[in-house]
Amino acid sequence: MLRRNWVNLLLLVLIGALQARLWLGKHSIPDFHGFEAQVKQQQLKNANLTQRNALLKADIEDLTLGLDAIEERARSELGLIKQGETFYRILPDEY
């Protein structure tokens, strides 16, 4: 009977040690959830960067294929106008 109690006590201590390691030790369940959150954040960043890369790639293709894209960019970013054109600037009313 005494031996059985020691075995039960030993098994209880081992289960307690394993539970403590599972919840409090290195690579525990809370660490796992933290890593999952980091992975989700990184996936979101990667998706944003992939979308940005696709837009930049489309811009590069537009600029290499024709002069229309270059002309459009010069007009919008630099405010350039063609010879013979009249430039009108409409300002909003200030209250």
Accessible surface in RSA format (square Angstrom, percent):
REM  Atomic radii and reference values for relative SASA: ProtOr
REM  Chains: A
REM  Algorithm: Lee & Richards
REM  Probe-radius: 1.40
REM  Slices: 20
REM RES _ NUM      All-atoms   Total-Side   Main-Chain    Non-polar    All polar
REM                ABS   REL    ABS   REL    ABS   REL    ABS   REL    ABS   REL
RES MET A   1   180.50  93.5 134.67  89.1  45.84 109.1 127.84 108.7  52.66  69.8
RES LEU A   2   128.80  71.7 124.05  88.8   4.75  11.9 125.22  87.9   3.58   9.6
RES ARG A   3   195.83  82.2 189.66  96.7   6.17  14.7  71.41  97.6 124.42  75.4
RES ARG A   4   166.60  70.0 160.99  82.1   5.61  13.3  47.03  64.3 119.57  72.5
RES ASN A   5    82.76  57.1  77.37  74.8   5.39  13.0  21.83  52.5  60.93  58.9
RES TRP A   6   157.31  63.1 154.68  74.9   2.63   6.2 145.32  77.5  11.99  19.5
RES VAL A   7    70.75  46.6  69.77  63.2   0.97   2.3  70.73  61.5   0.02   0.0
RES ASN A   8    80.80  55.7  75.14  72.6   5.66  13.6  25.77  62.0  55.03  53.2
RES LEU A   9    91.17  50.8  87.93  62.9   3.24   8.1  90.64  63.7   0.52   1.4
RES LEU A  10   107.08  59.6 103.78  74.2   3.30   8.3 106.49  74.8   0.59   1.6
RES LEU A  11    93.95  52.3  93.80  67.1   0.15   0.4  93.80  65.9   0.15   0.4
RES LEU A  12   118.80  66.2 114.51  81.9   4.29  10.8 115.69  81.2   3.11   8.4
RES VAL A  13    89.57  58.9  82.10  74.3   7.47  18.0  87.95  76.4   1.62   4.4
RES LEU A  14    92.35  51.4  92.33  66.1   0.02   0.1  92.33  64.8   0.02   0.1
RES ILE A  15   100.97  57.5  99.86  74.4   1.11   2.7 100.90  72.7   0.07   0.2
RES GLY A  16    37.47  46.2   0.00   N/A  37.47  46.2  32.54  89.3   4.93  11.0
RES ALA A  17    58.36  53.7  43.71  67.5  14.65  33.3  51.73  72.9   6.63  17.6
RES LEU A  18   117.59  65.5 113.22  81.0   4.37  11.0 113.65  79.8   3.95  10.6
RES GLN A  19    87.34  48.8  86.73  63.4   0.61   1.5  31.80  67.7  55.54  42.1
RES ALA A  20    47.28  43.5  39.77  61.4   7.51  17.1  45.92  64.7   1.36   3.6
RES ARG A  21   171.03  71.8 164.09  83.6   6.94  16.5  51.09  69.8 119.94  72.7
RES LEU A  22    77.86  43.4  72.12  51.6   5.74  14.4  77.61  54.5   0.25   0.7
RES TRP A  23   126.43  50.7 121.83  59.0   4.60  10.8 113.92  60.7  12.52  20.3
RES LEU A  24   150.20  83.6 118.28  84.6  31.91  80.2 121.88  85.6  28.32  76.2
RES GLY A  25    24.51  30.2   0.00   N/A  24.51  30.2  21.38  58.7   3.13   7.0
RES LYS A  26   166.60  81.3 144.93  88.9  21.66  51.6  94.92  85.4  71.68  76.3
RES HIS A  27   137.15  75.0 108.74  75.6  28.41  72.7  85.10  87.7  52.04  60.6
RES SER A  28     6.58   5.6   4.26   5.7   2.31   5.3   2.13   4.5   4.45   6.2
RES ILE A  29    50.87  28.9  49.68  37.0   1.19   2.9  50.51  36.4   0.36   1.0
RES PRO A  30    73.14  53.3  59.55  54.3  13.59  49.4  64.32  53.1   8.82  54.8
RES ASP A  31    58.67  41.1  52.72  52.5   5.95  14.1   9.19  21.6  49.47  49.3
RES PHE A  32   113.14  56.6 111.10  68.8   2.04   5.3 112.86  68.4   0.29   0.8
RES HIS A  33   103.06  56.3  96.70  67.2   6.36  16.3  72.02  74.2  31.04  36.1
RES GLY A  34    35.33  43.6   0.00   N/A  35.33  43.6  33.21  91.1   2.13   4.8
RES PHE A  35   103.17  51.6 102.72  63.6   0.45   1.2 103.00  62.4   0.17   0.5
RES GLU A  36    72.06  41.4  68.71  52.0   3.35   8.0  24.30  47.0  47.76  39.0
RES ALA A  37    52.68  48.4  47.43  73.2   5.25  11.9  51.48  72.5   1.20   3.2
RES GLN A  38   111.55  62.4 106.83  78.1   4.72  11.2  34.03  72.4  77.52  58.8
RES VAL A  39    81.97  53.9  79.34  71.8   2.63   6.3  81.92  71.2   0.05   0.1
RES LYS A  40   144.36  70.4 137.93  84.6   6.43  15.3  82.69  74.4  61.67  65.7
RES GLN A  41   115.77  64.7 112.28  82.1   3.49   8.3  32.30  68.8  83.47  63.3
RES GLN A  42    89.98  50.3  89.25  65.2   0.73   1.7  38.03  80.9  51.95  39.4
RES GLN A  43   110.69  61.9 104.44  76.3   6.25  14.9  37.85  80.6  72.84  55.2
RES LEU A  44   117.30  65.3 112.81  80.7   4.49  11.3 116.57  81.9   0.73   2.0
RES LYS A  45   121.57  59.3 119.72  73.5   1.85   4.4  69.06  62.2  52.51  55.9
RES ASN A  46    72.26  49.8  70.11  67.8   2.15   5.2  22.61  54.4  49.65  48.0
RES ALA A  47    58.36  53.7  45.55  70.3  12.81  29.1  53.08  74.8   5.28  14.0
RES ASN A  48    83.85  57.8  78.42  75.8   5.43  13.1  23.77  57.2  60.09  58.1
RES LEU A  49    87.73  48.9  87.71  62.7   0.02   0.1  87.73  61.6   0.00   0.0
RES THR A  50    90.31  64.2  87.49  88.7   2.82   6.7  65.68  88.2  24.63  37.2
RES GLN A  51   117.13  65.5 111.19  81.3   5.94  14.1  33.63  71.6  83.50  63.3
RES ARG A  52   133.51  56.1 131.53  67.0   1.99   4.7  49.57  67.7  83.95  50.9
RES ASN A  53    87.52  60.4  83.17  80.4   4.35  10.5  23.49  56.5  64.03  61.9
RES ALA A  54    59.43  54.6  48.17  74.3  11.25  25.6  53.82  75.8   5.61  14.9
RES LEU A  55   115.71  64.4 114.08  81.6   1.63   4.1 114.45  80.4   1.26   3.4
RES LEU A  56    83.18  46.3  83.04  59.4   0.14   0.3  83.04  58.3   0.14   0.4
RES LYS A  57   134.90  65.8 133.09  81.7   1.82   4.3  77.18  69.5  57.72  61.5
RES ALA A  58    48.72  44.8  44.88  69.3   3.85   8.8  47.90  67.5   0.83   2.2
RES ASP A  59    53.81  37.7  53.04  52.8   0.77   1.8   5.96  14.0  47.85  47.7
RES ILE A  60   105.61  60.1 104.77  78.1   0.84   2.0 105.61  76.1   0.00   0.0
RES GLU A  61    88.29  50.7  87.75  66.4   0.54   1.3  28.96  56.0  59.33  48.4
RES ASP A  62    75.80  53.1  70.93  70.6   4.87  11.5   9.68  22.8  66.12  65.9
RES LEU A  63    58.70  32.7  49.24  35.2   9.46  23.8  49.36  34.7   9.34  25.1
RES THR A  64   104.72  74.5  69.05  70.0  35.67  85.0  66.61  89.5  38.11  57.6
RES LEU A  65   152.01  84.7 118.37  84.7  33.64  84.6 120.13  84.4  31.87  85.8
RES GLY A  66    31.22  38.5   0.00   N/A  31.22  38.5  29.94  82.2   1.28   2.9
RES LEU A  67   141.68  78.9 135.58  97.0   6.10  15.3 135.59  95.2   6.09  16.4
RES ASP A  68   118.64  83.1 113.77 113.2   4.88  11.5  36.98  87.0  81.66  81.4
RES ALA A  69    24.51  22.5  16.71  25.8   7.81  17.8  19.98  28.1   4.54  12.0
RES ILE A  70    81.63  46.5  80.58  60.0   1.05   2.5  80.90  58.3   0.73   2.0
RES GLU A  71    63.23  36.3  57.71  43.7   5.52  13.1  30.49  59.0  32.74  26.7
RES GLU A  72   120.80  69.4 116.94  88.5   3.87   9.2  39.50  76.4  81.30  66.4
RES ARG A  73    92.07  38.7  88.42  45.1   3.65   8.7  30.68  41.9  61.39  37.2
RES ALA A  74    21.99  20.2  19.39  29.9   2.59   5.9  21.51  30.3   0.48   1.3
RES ARG A  75    83.05  34.9  71.96  36.7  11.09  26.4  40.28  55.1  42.77  25.9
RES SER A  76    89.55  75.7  49.99  66.7  39.56  91.1  50.06 106.6  39.49  55.3
RES GLU A  77   120.50  69.2  86.72  65.6  33.78  80.4  35.79  69.2  84.71  69.2
RES LEU A  78   130.05  72.4 100.24  71.7  29.82  75.0 106.23  74.6  23.82  64.1
RES GLY A  79    48.06  59.3   0.00   N/A  48.06  59.3  26.72  73.3  21.34  47.8
RES LEU A  80    98.66  54.9  94.34  67.5   4.31  10.8  96.24  67.6   2.42   6.5
RES ILE A  81    87.82  50.0  61.36  45.7  26.45  63.8  63.79  45.9  24.02  65.2
RES LYS A  82   108.71  53.0  99.95  61.3   8.76  20.9  58.63  52.8  50.08  53.3
RES GLN A  83   189.83 106.1 151.94 111.0  37.89  90.2  63.56 135.3 126.27  95.8
RES GLY A  84    81.14 100.1   0.00   N/A  81.14 100.1  42.14 115.6  39.00  87.4
RES GLU A  85    73.67  42.3  53.34  40.4  20.33  48.4  33.65  65.1  40.02  32.7
RES THR A  86    96.26  68.5  69.82  70.8  26.44  63.0  40.68  54.6  55.58  84.0
RES PHE A  87   124.79  62.4  99.99  61.9  24.79  64.5 102.51  62.2  22.28  63.8
RES TYR A  88   173.03  80.8 149.21  84.9  23.82  62.0 113.62  85.4  59.41  73.2
RES ARG A  89   182.73  76.7 150.95  76.9  31.78  75.7  41.06  56.1 141.67  85.9
RES ILE A  90   160.31  91.2 132.72  98.9  27.59  66.5 135.74  97.7  24.57  66.7
RES LEU A  91   124.41  69.3 104.74  74.9  19.66  49.4 104.74  73.6  19.66  52.9
RES PRO A  92   112.77  82.2  93.52  85.3  19.24  69.9 104.68  86.4   8.09  50.3
RES ASP A  93   120.63  84.5  99.19  98.7  21.45  50.7  24.22  57.0  96.41  96.1
RES GLU A  94   170.57  97.9 135.89 102.8  34.68  82.6  52.92 102.4 117.64  96.1
RES TYR A  95   251.88 117.6 175.21  99.7  76.67 199.5 163.60 122.9  88.28 108.8
END  Absolute sums over single chains surface
CHAIN  1 A     9656.7       8411.3       1245.4       6228.7       3428.0
END  Absolute sums over all chains
TOTAL          9656.7       8411.3       1245.4       6228.7       3428.0
